[in-house]
């Protein structure tokens, strides 16, 4: 029997027992759909993580002031460390040749007001180098530039979440918001930023969407520190010329700051590229586990195919005997039943792909979970479903081919 005839017989068998075929396919359908949905969730999380660290800059090193308790702060200051300062930033740029740019920034947690609406905000004073290093740009309006910095202007760029809180129906650009006792003109609104929910140190609790960016010169002249013992600045972002030198430069920065801070480790040195590599490794393991759990459904589907094909062999024993009697070989019989089991898995796989894509897009639409469907995950899920049909259909096909024609003809 030729392949074309096998396919016709397999299709007619499926159409002749539609309900039974659908029940048999369910395991494959759910298995393929689960694999695609799970892998899309994992891929979405991976891309979100990559975007998160790319915003920090993969060629950057972040030196961030530690959040110390009052007692720890008193102890550190008693040991002559004044915390991170503008002079630290200047020393890093002047002493280390591989450093291209250095951007100091000061921060203060406070509240912003517009008319009767208010929202929690983090005021961040930045220098012109900040935009060069991180390539920040406003989604609406302008970002803080060198002219604003030099003239100490009372202007600000606000995060997307804060803009939505203070200006739910208005255009924020051109309006003035009140931060503490200062009035700041909104010159721009940032696009939504990723949340740092898993990063080490101070970045773990940062929500960039509530930031208020102002010139660092304006910050120093208009805002007072939260604590008189607090560091002059909160963070120094360092851009390195070559990403291969990140670890070496980070080590030099630690040594330099240890000397300047009298061996008080009141700061963290964070390398976004290393964090990104670590998270990518964890995400690969996470995706593998998700895919493996979902693949169990395919295994169950394969068992269902084997059961139904064994039952089919028993039902069609006389038919097998007739075909063997008129000249069909064992290979012909085996290929016939393998084709039927593979047809079930292919049909179930195609339906499962559609269901999986629908689930993935639905999750993205109705929840806050970002999903990303890749061609790779679809092809892998479909290929595995086909292999399940072949592997689990082999035993029934072999049993059918092994029937003796005389005994098969006598079967009642």
N, C-alpha and C positions, 0 to 999 in steps of 0.2 A: 504494500500500500504506500503511495507516495505521500509526501508532506502535505500537499494541497488537500488530498482526500482526508488525511488525519485531522487537519484543521476543520474541514467541513463537518466531519463526524463529531469532533469535540464541541463545535459551536451548536450543532443540532442537539447534542446531549444537554448542553447548558440551557438552551431555549426550551427544551422539552421538560425540564425540571427547574423552572425559574426560582421557585421559592427555596428549594433545597440548595441550589447553586448560590443563592444570595446568603443563606445562613452559613454556608461553607466559606464564603468570601469575607464574612464579617471580621474574622480574626485578622486576615490580611489587611482589610480596609482600616481597622482600628490601629493595627501595628504600624502601617506606613504613615497614617495620619499622626500618630503619637511621635514617631521618630522625627518627622518634619517639624511638628510644632515644638518639640523639646529642643531640637537643634536650632530652630529659629530664635527661641528665647535665649539660649546660650550665646548665639552669634550677636544678638541685639545687645546683650550685656557686655560682650567683648568690645563691640564697637563704641559703646557708651564709655567704657573704661579708657579706650584708646583716645577718644575725643577729650576726655577729662584730663589726661596727662599731657596731651598735645597743647592744651590751653596753657599749661604751666611751662611748656617749651622743652623739647627733648634735648636741647643743647644747653639747658640752663641748670644752675645749681641754686637752691634756695636756702638761705641762712635765715632762720626764724627764731625770734626771741621766745624763750620758754615761758609758759604760764606758771609762775611760781606763787606759792602761798606767801602771806605776809611774813611769816617766820623765816621761810627760805630766802625771801627777798632781802630781809634785814641781814641775814647771815652773809649773803653774797656781797651786799654793799659794804659790809664790815671788812670784807676781804679785798676791798679796793676795786671791784669790778663795777663799772657804771652801766653795764648792759650794752646792747647794740647801739651804735651811734653813727652819725654822718662821717666821722673821722675813720671808723672801721671800714665803711664803704670806700672812702678815698684811699685807704691803705691797700685794700684788696686790688683796686684798679691800678695803683701805682707800682706795686711790688711784683704782682704775678703777670708775666708777659702774655700768657695764653688768654687772659681775660679781655674780651672785646668791650663790653659795656657793663656797668653796675648801676642798678636802680634801687635806691633806698625808698622805703615807704613807712609812714606812720599810720597808726590806726586808733580808733576810739569807738567803742560800742555805745550807742546812744539811741535817740528816737527822732524821727523826722515828722514834720507837720505840714499839712496844707489845708487851710480853712479848718473844718472840724474833723478832718481825717488824719490819722497818724499811723505809723508803722515802725517797727524796730529796724534799725539801720546801723551799718558799720561805716563810719567816715574814714576814708583812706586818702591820706596825703601822698601824692606821687610827684616824681620829678619827670622832666621830659624824656629821660632814658627809658622810663617804664613802657611807653608806647613803642619805642624802637625794639626793645627786647621781646615783649609779649605780643606785639602787633595788634593791640586792641583798637577797635574802631566802633563808633556808635552806630546802632541800628537806625536811630533817628538823630538828626542834628550833628553836632561836632563832639570830638573828644578833647580832653584837656591837652593844650599844646604849650610850646615854649613861651609864647607871648603871655598867656595866662599866668605861667609860672614866674616869669620875670617881673610882671606888674602886680603880682600878688592879688589877682582879681578874685572876687567872691562869686565864683561860678562853680557848677558841679555837673557831673554826669551820673545819672541814677540807674540802678539795676532794674531789670525787667519786672521782677516781682514787686518791688517798691513802687514802681511807676503804676502798676495795676492797682495797688492798694490806695495810693494817694490820688491817682487820676483815672478812675474807672471809665469815665466817659469823655475826658478832655485830653487834648494834646499837651503833654507836659512841657514841651520846648517853649521857652520864653516866660514860663511861670516862675514864681519864687517860692521856695520851700523854707521852712524855719527848722534849723538844727540847733538845739539848745537856744542860745540868745542871738544866733547869727542867721541872717537872711541870705540865701544863696540862689542865684539865678540858674535854672536848669537849661543847659545848652545842648544836652543830648541824653538819649536813653540807650542802654546797652541791650544787645540781643540776649535771649535766655542762655544761661551758663549751666554747665554740669555741676551737680552737687558732690562735694567731697565727703563721702560717707564711710570710706574704708581706708583712707590714707592715714599714715602715722602722724603723730605729733599734733601741732596746732591746727593743721589743715583738716583734721577729722571732723570738726564742727562748723566748717565754713560753708556759708550759703552765699555764693557770689552774686546772686540775684537781688540781694538787699544792700549791696554796697553803694556808697556815695563817694565818687571820686572827685577830689579837689586838688588844686596845686599844693605841693608840699610847703611852699613858702606861706601860703594862706593858712594852712593847718597850724604852723608854728606861731603865727601872729594872732590867730582868732580862737584857737581851742587850747584848753589847758589839759594836762595829762590826768588820767583817772586816779593815779597814785603819784605822790611826789617822789617816790623812789623808782617809778617806772622808767624803762629804757627810753632813750630819745626817739628811737625808731623801732618798729616791730619786725621789719623784714628787710633783707637785702637780696635782690635777685641778680644773679651773676650769669652773664652769657659768655660761654666758652667758644673759641674759634672752631675747635675740632671735638666732636663728640667722643672720639677715642681717648681724649685726655681728661674726660670728666672725673674719673676716679682719682687720678693724679692731682688734678687741680683742687678737688674737694679735700684731699689730704693736706695740701699746702694751706688751704683756707683754715682748716682746723688748727694746724700748727700756729699760723699767724694769729688767729683769734685767741688761742690759748695763752699766748704771750701777752697779748693786749688786755686780756681779761684775768690775768694772773691765775691761770689754770682753773678758773671757775667755769664749768660747763653750763652756762646759763643760756645756751642757744642750741638749736638743732640744725644739722646740715642735711638737707633733703635733696636727693637726686631723682628727678621725675623719670628719667630714662630707665634707671634701675628698678624703680617701682613699677613702671610699665612692663618691663620684661618679666618681673615676678608675677604680676597680675595676669599677663598673657599665659604664663605657664599654668597658673591656677585655673584659668578659664578653660584651657585645653583639657585638663583633668575633669573639670566640671562638665564640659560638653560630652566627654567620653562616658561619664557616669550617666548623664541624662539619656544619651543615645542607647546605652546598654539596657537601662531600665525599660525604655520604650520598646526595644527590640524583643523583649520577652513576649510582647503581644504577637509579634511575628512568629515566634516559636509555637505559641498556642495555636495560631492560625495554621501553621504547617501540620500540627498534630490533627487538626480538624480536617485538613485536606487528605491526610493519610487514612483517617477513619472512613471518610465518605468514599474514597477510591477503593478501599478494601470491600466496602459494602457493594459498590458498583461492580466490582469483579465477580462477586457472588451472584448478583442479579443477572449478569450477562454471561454466565458460564456457558450456557448452550450456544449463545451467539459466538463466543470464542471458539467453541468446538466446531461450529459450522465453517467459520473462516479458516481454521486450521485444515479442515477436511478438503476445502476447495483450493488449497495451495498457499495460504498465508504462512509465513515463517514465524519463528519465535521473535525474531527481531521486529517484524511488522506489528505483532501484537503488543510488544513492549513499547514501541514508538507510539502506537495509538493511545495507550493509556498515559504515557508520559506527556503526550501532547495535550490530553484532556486536563491533567493536573496542572500543567504549565498555563493552559488557557485560563483556568480558575485563578491562579496567582497573578497573571498579567491583568486580567479584568479587575480583580480586587486591588491590585497595585495602582492602576490608573484612577479608580474611584478614590482610593486612599490618598493619592496625591492631591486631588481636587479638595477632598475634605480637610487634609492637612493645611493646604494653602488658605482655605476659608477660615480655619481655626486660628492660624497665625495672624492673618489680617484682622480678624475680629478681636483678638487679644489686644492688638495695637490700637484699635479704635476705641474700645470700651474700657480699657484699663490704662494705668500709668506705666505698664511694662512695655518696653520697646522691644520689638521683634524684628528680625532681619532674615528673610528666606534667601538661601543661596542655592545656586544651581547644583552645587556639590551635594548638599543634603538631600535634594529631591532625587538626584540620580542614584545616590547610595541607597536611599530607602526603596526606590523602585527596583534596583538591581538585586537587593537582598530578597525582596518579595518574589522575584522570578526564581532566584536560586532556591528559595524555600519550596516553591512548587515542584522544582526538578528533584530536589533531594528527598522530600517527603512523598513524592509520587513514585520514586524509584522502586520501593518495596512492593507496593500494589502492582506496579507494571511488571515487575519480575515474577510475582506470583501468577499473574495472568498468563505471562509467556510460558511459564513452567507447567501449565495444565496439559495433560495428555488429551489429544483430540477425542479418543473413544470414551474416556471417562467424562469429558465435558459434554459430549452429546447425550450421555445417559443421565446427566444431572437434572433433577426435577426441581 
